[in-house]
Each structure stands twice: as C-alpha cells, then as structure tokens.
Amino acid sequence: MNESVDADEIIPPSRKKGVPLTAPGSNPREKHAAARIIARWLDELFTIPGTKFRIGLDPIIALIPGVGDIISSSVSFVVILEAVRTGVSISVILRMAFNMIVNALLDMIPGAGPAASIFFRSNSRNLELLHRWQAGQHKQVRRGSRLLLSLIVGVCFLMLLALMAVWAFYVWSLFGMAKNA
C-alpha cells in the first residue's frame, strides 16, 4: 500500500512508518538550537589533534584587537536572549551575564586572556544553566545563582569599605599635615 503525500506536506527525514513524531521542542536540548550552535562554535568547534580537548572560535576571535571582544560578546548575548525569551529567572539571567562579563574581561588580557577563555567556556556554562532550568531544576539553578550573586555583592561591599577606609586615612593624613605646617 502506498502512502499518498500532498504537495505542500513536510515530511521529516527520519520518520519511520508507525512511529509517532514527538512534538517539536519537547526535549529541552532541542528547544534552544541557536544557543546550542553558538555555544558549540564559540567554545568547542575544534579538537586539538591527538587529544580530546576542544577549543572554539571565542579565543581566536578575541585575538583581534578591539573588535574581537565586541564580536564575541555580541554573539554570546544571543544565549542570554534565549534565556529571557523562555522565562528564566532574573537571578539566573544575571548569573549568565556574569559569566559573559568574566569571559569578556578574560579576553581583554593580552595573550593570557584568550588562553584562559579556552578553559572558562562561558557559552557552554550558560547553555548548561538554560538546559538545567528547562529540565525543571529551578531551585538548584536559582540557589546557585543567588549564592554567586551574593558573593559578588559581598566582595563589592568589602571593596567599597576598603576604599572608604583608604579615603578616610588619606583625609586624616592630609589634615594632620596641615596642622603641623
């Protein structure tokens, strides 16, 4: 018995007779094709011969002075936009932005920065956060993100206190010198 096919019907390439198709996007890893492609291209495109170690275009693009960092960060931003589009928590989005900023800061260090970026792999980290969120691990992802954000805020607060202490010492020294003069 031959199955008839309409002229405008789309037939999936791997469809077998009697096997139902899964709904598109039912698998969280299939939903974010653009984010997955970006993470692969920027973090894991090439395998170093003789090893299982992979590098992507991010550290290579970062070697272009000035524009390399901008291009890499702009493309990486698509993963964060995908997270925003799918309704990921703000704390997780901030964690993704932090990963992207750390990668951009690493790329700015001449020579050693792109080498460090090979190991940091911010796009793969962000894609993994997105997959874990879509898999229903909301509490774990949110807790880890909040912990990291709390640590960042705490370090910034300590740096602000240190800056204020140095400024107070400077003003105190300046007034002490003015008295003695």
C-alpha positions in Angstrom: 0.0 0.0 0.0 1.5 3.4 -1.0 1.0 6.4 1.2 0.0 9.5 -0.7 1.8 12.7 0.0 0.2 16.2 -0.5 2.3 18.7 -2.5 2.6 21.0 0.5 3.2 18.4 3.1 6.5 18.4 5.0 8.0 15.0 5.6 10.6 14.7 8.3 13.7 12.9 7.0 13.9 10.3 9.8 10.2 9.4 10.1 9.6 5.7 10.2 6.3 4.1 9.5 4.2 3.7 12.6 6.5 5.7 14.9 4.8 8.9 16.1 6.7 12.1 15.9 7.5 13.9 19.2 6.3 17.4 19.5 8.9 19.9 18.3 10.7 21.4 21.2 9.6 18.7 23.7 13.2 17.9 24.5 14.8 20.9 26.3 18.0 20.4 24.4 16.2 20.7 21.1 14.4 23.9 22.1 17.5 26.1 22.1 19.1 25.3 18.8 20.6 28.8 18.3 22.1 28.8 21.8 23.5 25.3 21.3 25.1 26.2 18.0 26.6 29.4 19.4 28.0 27.6 22.4 29.4 24.9 20.2 31.0 27.3 17.7 32.4 29.6 20.3 33.6 27.1 22.9 34.0 23.6 21.3 34.4 23.8 17.5 37.8 22.2 17.0 39.5 19.2 18.6 43.2 19.6 19.2 44.8 16.7 17.3 45.9 13.8 19.4 43.7 14.9 22.4 40.1 15.1 23.4 40.5 18.8 24.2 38.2 21.1 22.3 38.5 24.8 21.6 36.1 27.2 19.9 36.3 30.4 17.9 35.9 32.7 21.0 39.6 32.7 22.0 40.6 33.0 18.3 38.3 36.0 17.7 39.5 37.6 20.9 43.0 37.8 19.4 41.7 40.5 17.0 42.5 43.8 18.9 39.4 45.9 19.8 36.7 44.3 17.7 37.2 40.7 18.6 35.9 41.1 22.1 32.9 43.0 20.9 32.0 40.4 18.2 32.4 37.5 20.6 30.3 39.2 23.4 27.6 40.2 20.9 27.2 36.7 19.6 27.3 35.3 23.2 24.5 37.6 24.1 22.1 35.5 22.0 22.3 32.7 24.6 21.1 35.2 27.3 18.4 36.5 25.0 17.2 32.9 24.5 17.0 32.5 28.3 15.0 35.8 28.6 12.7 34.6 25.9 11.9 31.3 27.6 11.2 32.9 31.0 14.3 32.0 33.0 14.6 33.6 36.5 16.3 37.0 36.8 18.9 35.6 39.1 19.9 33.0 36.6 20.0 35.6 33.8 22.3 37.7 36.0 24.5 34.7 36.5 24.6 34.2 32.7 25.5 37.8 32.3 28.2 37.5 34.9 29.7 34.5 33.0 29.7 36.6 29.8 31.3 39.6 31.5 34.0 37.4 33.1 34.8 35.9 29.7 34.9 39.4 28.1 37.3 40.5 30.9 39.5 37.5 30.4 39.6 38.2 26.6 40.9 41.7 27.3 44.1 40.4 28.9 46.7 40.3 26.1 47.9 36.8 25.3 46.9 35.0 28.5 43.2 36.2 28.3 42.2 34.1 25.3 44.1 31.2 26.7 42.1 31.4 30.0 38.9 31.8 27.9 39.5 28.4 26.4 39.0 26.9 29.9 36.3 29.2 31.2 33.8 28.5 28.3 31.1 30.9 29.3 28.7 30.0 26.5 28.7 26.3 27.4 28.2 27.3 31.0 25.2 29.5 30.1 23.8 26.8 27.8 24.0 24.3 30.7 22.2 26.7 33.0 19.5 27.1 30.4 19.2 23.3 29.9 19.0 22.7 33.7 16.4 25.4 34.1 14.3 23.9 31.3 14.7 20.4 32.8 12.9 21.6 35.9 15.9 22.1 38.2 14.6 25.6 39.1 15.5 25.5 42.8 19.1 24.2 42.3 19.8 26.7 39.5 18.3 29.6 41.3 20.1 28.7 44.6 23.5 28.5 42.9 22.8 31.8 41.1 21.8 33.6 44.2 24.8 32.3 46.1 27.1 33.6 43.3 25.4 36.9 43.2 25.5 37.2 47.0 29.2 36.5 46.9 29.7 39.2 44.2 27.7 41.8 46.2 29.7 40.9 49.3 33.0 41.3 47.6 31.9 44.7 46.1 30.8 45.8 49.6 34.1 44.8 51.1 35.9 46.7 48.3 33.8 49.8 49.0 34.6 49.6 52.7 38.3 49.3 51.9 38.1 52.3 49.5 36.3 54.3 52.2 38.9 53.4 54.8 41.8 54.4 52.5 40.0 57.7 51.7 39.4 58.4 55.4 43.1 57.6 56.2 44.1 60.0 53.3 41.9 62.8 54.6 43.1 62.2 58.2 46.7 62.3 57.0 46.1 65.5 55.0 44.6 67.3 58.0 47.4 66.1 60.2 50.0 67.5 57.7 48.0 70.8 57.6 48.1 71.1 61.4 51.9 70.6 61.5 52.6 73.1 58.8 
